[in-house]
Each structure stands twice: as structure tokens, then as C-alpha cells.
Amino acid sequence: LVGIFTILFFITFYSIISFKILQPVIYTLLGFSSFLIISIAFIPYRKYEAARYFLIAGTTLPVFLTSTLYHGKGPGIHTFLMIFALIPIVIWSVRQKTKIIFFFVLNVLCFLFVEFFSPHFSQPLLTKQFEPLIRAIAIILCCTITGMILWIYQTLSENHERQLYKQTQELKKLSSTKDKFIAILAHDLR
């Protein structure tokens, strides 16, 4: 939902600035927002793995493509790639470390590509006057998204710990009941 909100925010913002000039960017973002909607649609059908892949694609690809094809590093939108590098840590368990490492490294490499190797646009779609504003918005959104990701991760971890504690208590109770039953059975057999 955060990804959809962010994409919709930038679509709205770009439309206000200049829909005519930023049309390619807006259509790219609209196209990839469908990936995020599809990822949400998979959840009721318990297709969690597919939802995870669509989530990764729906967050990384639009930022990478718009930064590479339309903006370059000027507005700083590519900084979202560093935030999106955290998403695999939250959506996959530690046992799936290969996927986590792969998508983490992929996001970092995409960021580095835009930062150091993306083409410099002589006629950027955004004028220089909007770059500081967009950069500030990107930084604020990145910080907000990072906070939300960490909060979600913390909440999930705490829920998991509570569940483990509850299961441990139930197992101790069952073990105690079993020991009492065996003691009674052994006494009766004597």
C-alpha cells in the first residue's frame, strides 16, 4: 500500500507540474502500479510468493526506469532504490537468504547505476527549479517508508515472539501432563 501511495503521489505531483511534458513518466508509473495492485490481489488466494515477486518488481522497476530513462540522478528519486533494498528483508524469512541477498544487491546495483552511470540529460523533463522540491519530497518519503518498514518488521517480530512464547508455555503444560500421566501409569503397573 505504501508503494501504491508513493506512486500515486508522484503521478499526481507530476500531473500538477506538467502533465504534457511528464506524460511518459506518468504512464510508466501507472503501468507499474498495476504490479503492486496484482501483488495485493494475490494475497486472498494465498499466492504469497507471487505477491512478493510482484511487490519487488512494482517498487524497483518504476523507480529504476524513470530515473534511467527520464530524470537521471538529478531529482534524487533513485534514492528510493536504497529503501526498496530493505523490502526483501521484511517479506522473506531468514531461511530464504538467497532471495533476500539477490534482491538487496539488485536494488543497490540499480541505485549505483543511476548514481554513477545513468545518462546526463541535456534537456531533463523536470526543470532545475523543481529538482530541490522533488529531492526533498523523495528524502521525506524515503525516511517515512523506512520507518514504516522497520515498524512492520518490529511488529511482525514481536508477534512471532509472543506466538513462540505461547507455544512454549503450552508445550511445557503438555509435557507436565504427560509426565503426570506416565507417573500414574507406572504406579498402577507396580
Disulfide bonds with the S-S distance in Angstrom:
none
